[in-house]
């Protein structure tokens, strides 16, 4: 296919992915492979020298309580999340330490406080980048990470403004809150070559350590520094400046638990990672010669990362085209006839995180057999009125 620099060009078929009987399976279906998840967890821990405490997993990918429990069972106790539902599911799944890595305001902040009070056994932290955000947590049990803008220009204090960081730390202290560290998500380098990515990330880490130095010089200890999503994981692990520091350095890749056509192209082959989630789809039409259509539009396989949205396992002759809501047309190259209507295909998403979020349930497959149907419990959001969550829980118990 030769389609994109940082997306796999092909995905060879592996019999371990086949669902042995699909007669009763409604498509499109999210298929999750526990053995591959376990493998990816072990490979990630190996990259972390076996130290599970260095991994602060982002819940945005895992989404299933089943997967979060797998992580917890292997000693991963630190998580981060972006929604109140993700926070709730993480706490329910046995997470010991959760950072809400999203700027919560208004009712969202109050809901975080409610969850923190309900799950007092978990150490819950939040992000702040200004004094107003700090003040809304006064009197709560949460701790505070300051969010540093690494140049992604999405959230955070510009890393060149260390004086603002020091000033905000005084506001944290004056509010009676615990300062727990610095959060630095350098997610903007995924499209760079490995050498360019590493150079850019390391230059950013040099600046980040200057911020740490300024904070320490003000008399405040930095307990933890969080860097790296999936693309810059190797960059963070290779950066010598994070070694031998008094702070705990943690990395926070989430995609790596499942992987997708992007992450597998970005990360080193020696990591030995495998796709752990595929979309099972069926061909529903052959509208003209050279085109087949399956039932995996962008309401199934996310199109947020662009087109093509996925790769078709074992079908190099098929190139996914622009999807509509429920339809995914594919070009059939050369003299290939392409699959017939009703034939099953297995798709590797280009971006697995929002793809998982598209589904209410997942099929857990082991040795070709559907072992169970699991709820994608952290997908979407909670009910949008404070208090509704308690009413719903009470109804469920009655």
C-alpha positions in Angstrom: 0.0 0.0 0.0 2.9 2.4 0.8 0.4 4.8 2.3 1.9 6.7 5.2 5.1 7.3 6.9 3.9 6.4 10.4 1.4 3.7 9.7 2.1 0.1 8.9 1.9 -0.7 5.2 0.5 -4.1 5.8 -0.8 -6.5 8.5 -0.1 -10.1 7.8 -2.7 -12.6 8.8 -2.2 -14.6 12.0 -4.6 -17.5 12.8 -4.6 -16.6 16.5 -6.9 -13.7 15.5 -9.6 -15.8 13.9 -13.0 -16.1 15.6 -13.8 -19.8 15.1 -17.5 -19.3 14.8 -19.0 -16.0 13.7 -22.5 -17.3 12.9 -24.1 -15.5 15.8 -21.7 -12.5 15.9 -23.3 -9.1 15.0 -20.9 -6.9 13.1 -19.0 -4.7 13.4 -17.7 -6.2 16.6 -14.8 -5.2 18.8 -12.6 -8.2 19.4 -10.1 -8.2 22.3 -7.3 -10.7 22.7 -6.3 -11.2 26.4 -3.2 -13.2 25.6 -1.9 -10.4 23.4 -2.7 -7.8 26.0 -0.7 -9.8 28.5 2.2 -10.1 26.1 2.1 -6.3 25.6 2.1 -5.6 29.3 5.1 -7.9 29.8 7.0 -6.4 26.9 6.4 -2.9 28.2 7.5 -3.9 31.7 10.6 -5.3 30.2 11.3 -2.0 28.5 10.9 -0.4 32.0 13.5 -2.8 33.4 10.7 -4.7 35.2 9.7 -1.7 37.3 5.9 -1.5 37.1 5.9 1.6 39.3 7.5 3.6 36.4 4.3 3.2 34.2 1.4 5.6 34.7 -1.0 4.0 32.2 -3.5 6.2 30.4 -7.0 4.7 30.8 -8.2 6.3 27.5 -7.1 3.2 25.5 -7.8 0.4 27.9 -11.4 1.4 28.7 -12.3 -2.1 29.9 -12.3 -2.9 33.6 -11.0 -6.3 32.4 -7.9 -4.8 31.0 -7.4 -2.5 34.0 -7.5 -5.4 36.3 -5.0 -7.2 34.2 -2.6 -4.3 34.6 -3.2 -4.1 38.3 -2.6 -7.8 38.7 0.8 -7.3 37.1 1.8 -4.6 39.6 0.7 -1.5 37.6 -0.9 0.7 40.2 -0.5 4.2 38.7 -2.9 5.5 36.1 -4.0 8.7 34.4 -7.4 9.5 32.8 -9.3 12.3 31.1 -12.9 11.9 32.1 -14.8 11.4 35.3 -16.1 8.0 34.0 -12.5 6.9 33.4 -11.6 7.9 36.9 -14.5 6.0 38.4 -13.7 2.9 36.4 -10.0 3.1 37.3 -10.9 3.4 41.0 -13.4 0.5 40.8 -10.7 -1.6 39.1 -8.3 -1.3 42.0 -6.1 1.6 40.8 -4.0 2.8 43.7 -3.0 6.2 42.2 -4.9 8.1 39.5 -4.1 11.4 37.9 -7.0 13.2 36.2 -4.8 14.5 33.3 -7.3 16.9 32.0 -8.2 20.5 33.3 -11.4 19.9 35.2 -13.6 22.9 35.9 -17.1 23.6 37.2 -19.3 20.6 37.8 -16.6 18.3 36.4 -14.3 19.3 39.2 -17.0 18.8 41.8 -17.6 15.3 40.4 -13.9 14.5 40.7 -14.1 15.5 44.4 -17.1 13.2 44.9 -15.3 10.3 43.4 -12.2 11.0 45.5 -14.3 11.0 48.6 -16.0 7.8 47.7 -12.7 6.0 46.9 -10.6 7.3 49.7 -8.2 4.3 49.3 -7.1 5.7 46.0 -4.6 8.6 45.7 -6.3 10.9 43.3 -4.6 14.0 41.7 -5.6 16.7 39.3 -3.9 19.1 36.9 -3.7 22.9 37.4 -2.2 25.7 35.3 -3.6 28.8 37.0 -4.6 30.0 40.4 -8.4 29.7 39.7 -8.0 26.0 39.0 -6.1 25.6 42.3 -8.7 27.4 44.4 -11.5 25.1 43.2 -9.8 22.1 45.0 -9.4 23.9 48.3 -10.7 21.7 51.1 -10.6 18.5 49.0 -8.5 15.4 49.4 -6.9 15.6 45.9 -3.3 16.4 45.2 -2.1 18.8 42.4 0.2 18.3 39.5 1.2 21.4 37.6 0.6 21.0 33.8 3.6 22.1 31.7 3.1 23.0 28.0 5.8 21.2 26.1 5.0 23.1 22.9 1.9 21.1 22.0 -0.1 24.2 22.8 -3.1 22.4 24.1 -2.9 23.0 27.9 -0.4 23.9 30.5 2.1 26.6 31.5 4.7 27.4 28.9 7.9 25.6 29.9 9.9 28.8 29.5 7.8 30.5 32.2 9.2 28.8 35.2 8.5 31.9 37.3 4.8 31.2 36.8 5.3 27.6 37.9 7.0 28.8 41.1 4.2 31.4 41.7 1.5 28.8 41.2 3.2 26.5 43.7 2.7 29.2 46.3 -1.0 29.2 45.5 -1.1 25.3 45.9 0.6 25.7 49.3 -1.7 28.5 50.4 -4.8 26.4 49.5 -3.6 23.7 51.8 -3.1 21.2 48.9 -0.4 18.7 48.3 1.9 19.4 45.3 2.6 16.0 43.7 4.7 16.9 40.6 4.9 18.1 37.0 2.9 16.7 34.1 4.5 17.0 30.7 2.8 15.3 27.7 4.9 15.7 24.6 2.5 14.2 22.2 3.3 16.4 19.2 6.3 14.5 17.9 4.6 11.4 16.6 5.1 12.4 12.9 8.8 12.8 13.1 11.5 10.2 12.3 12.9 8.4 15.3 16.1 10.5 15.4 14.3 13.8 14.9 11.7 12.7 17.5 14.4 11.9 20.0 16.3 15.1 19.4 13.1 17.2 19.8 11.9 15.3 22.9 15.3 15.5 24.6 15.5 19.3 23.9 12.2 19.6 25.6 13.3 17.5 28.6 16.4 19.7 29.0 14.0 22.6 29.3 11.8 20.6 31.7 14.7 19.9 34.0 15.4 23.6 34.1 11.8 24.1 35.4 12.5 21.4 38.0 15.7 23.2 39.1 13.9 26.5 39.4 11.2 24.8 41.6 13.8 23.1 43.8 15.7 26.4 44.1 12.5 28.0 45.5 12.5 25.4 48.3 9.8 23.1 47.0 10.6 19.4 46.2 9.3 18.0 43.0 8.0 14.4 43.9 7.2 13.2 40.4 7.7 14.1 36.8 5.4 12.5 34.1 6.4 12.5 30.5 5.7 10.6 27.3 2.7 9.1 25.6 3.3 6.2 23.2 5.3 7.9 20.5 7.9 9.4 22.8 8.2 6.5 25.2 11.6 5.4 23.7 12.8 9.0 23.9 11.9 9.3 27.6 13.5 6.0 28.5 16.7 6.9 26.6 17.0 10.3 28.2 19.9 10.2 30.7 18.8 13.3 32.5 15.9 11.5 34.1 18.3 9.0 35.8 19.6 9.5 39.3 17.1 12.3 40.1 15.4 12.8 43.4 12.0 12.8 41.7 10.2 9.7 40.5 10.1 9.7 36.7 7.1 8.0 35.2 6.0 7.5 31.6 2.3 7.4 30.5 1.7 5.5 27.3 -1.8 4.1 26.9 -2.0 2.8 23.3 0.8 0.4 24.0 -1.6 -2.0 25.8 -3.6 -2.7 22.6 -1.5 -1.1 19.8 -2.6 0.0 16.4 -1.3 0.6 12.9 0.3 3.8 14.0 1.9 2.8 17.3 3.4 -0.3 15.7 5.1 1.8 13.1 6.3 4.4 15.6 7.8 2.1 18.3 11.0 0.0 17.9 10.5 -3.5 16.5 12.6 -4.9 19.4 9.7 -4.0 21.8 8.0 -7.0 20.3 4.5 -5.6 20.6 1.4 -7.1 19.1 -2.1 -5.9 18.1 -4.5 -6.9 20.9 -7.7 -5.4 19.5 -9.2 -5.9 16.0 -12.6 -5.0 14.5 -14.5 -7.9 13.0 -16.5 -6.8 10.0 -18.4 -8.3 7.1 -18.5 -7.3 3.4 -22.0 -5.9 2.7 -21.7 -4.8 -0.9 -19.7 -4.9 -4.2 -21.0 -1.6 -5.6 -18.8 -1.7 -8.8 -15.7 -3.5 -10.1 -12.7 -2.7 -8.0 -14.6 -1.7 -4.8 -16.1 -3.7 -1.9 -17.8 -2.2 1.1 -17.9 -3.5 4.7 -19.9 -2.5 7.7 -17.2 -0.6 9.6 -17.7 3.1 9.0 -16.4 5.8 11.2 -18.9 5.0 13.9 -17.0 1.7 14.3 -13.4 2.5 13.3 -12.4 6.0 14.2 -11.5 8.3 11.4 -9.9 11.0 13.6 -6.4 10.1 12.5 -7.3 10.3 8.8 -7.8 8.0 5.9 -7.1 5.1 5.6 -8.7 4.4 9.0 -7.3 0.9 9.2 -5.5 -2.0 7.6 -7.2 -5.3 6.6 -5.4 -8.3 8.1 -4.0 -10.6 5.4 -5.4 -8.5 2.5 -2.7 -6.4 0.9 -5.0 -6.0 -2.1 -7.5 -4.0 -0.1 -7.1 -0.3 0.6 -9.7 1.3 2.9 -11.1 4.5 1.4 -12.9 7.4 3.0 -15.7 6.0 5.3 -19.2 7.3 5.9 -21.0 6.7 9.2 -21.7 2.9 8.7 -19.9 2.1 5.5 -16.2 1.5 4.7 -15.6 1.1 1.0 -12.3 -0.4 0.0 -10.4 -0.3 -3.3 -9.4 -3.7 -4.7 -6.0 -3.4 -6.4 -4.8 -5.1 -9.5 -6.5 -8.1 -10.9 -7.6 -9.3 -7.5 -11.3 -10.2 -7.2 -11.7 -9.2 -3.6 -13.9 -10.8 -0.9 -17.5 -11.7 -1.6 -20.5 -10.3 0.2 -20.9 -11.9 3.6 -17.1 -12.6 4.0 -15.6 -11.7 7.3 -12.6 -9.3 7.5 -10.4 -8.3 10.5 -9.3 -4.6 10.7 -6.4 -3.2 12.6 -7.4 0.5 13.5 -5.1 3.3 12.7 -6.1 4.8 16.0 -7.3 2.3 18.5 -8.2 4.6 21.5 -11.3 6.3 20.0 -12.1 3.1 18.1 -12.5 1.2 21.4 -14.6 4.1 22.6 -17.0 3.5 19.8 -18.2 0.2 21.2 -20.5 -0.7 24.1 -19.2 -4.3 24.4 -16.2 -6.3 23.4 -15.7 -10.0 22.6 -12.9 -11.6 24.5 -11.3 -14.2 22.4 -9.1 -17.0 23.6 -7.8 -19.9 21.4 -10.3 -18.9 18.8 -13.3 -19.2 21.1 -15.4 -16.3 22.5 -14.8 -16.6 26.2 -17.0 -13.8 27.3 -18.6 -10.5 26.4 -17.2 -7.6 28.4 -18.6 -4.1 28.8 -16.4 -1.3 27.6 -17.1 0.3 30.9 -15.1 3.5 30.6 -16.4 4.5 27.1 -18.3 7.7 26.7 -19.2 9.8 29.7 -21.2 9.8 32.9 -24.7 11.2 33.0 -24.4 15.0 32.6 -26.2 16.1 35.8 -24.5 15.9 39.2 -26.5 13.5 41.5 -27.8 11.5 38.5 -24.9 9.0 39.0 -26.1 8.2 42.6 -29.7 7.8 41.4 -28.8 5.5 38.6 -26.6 3.4 41.0 -29.5 3.2 43.5 -31.9 2.0 40.8 -29.4 -0.7 39.7 -29.2 -2.0 43.2 -33.0 -2.1 43.7 
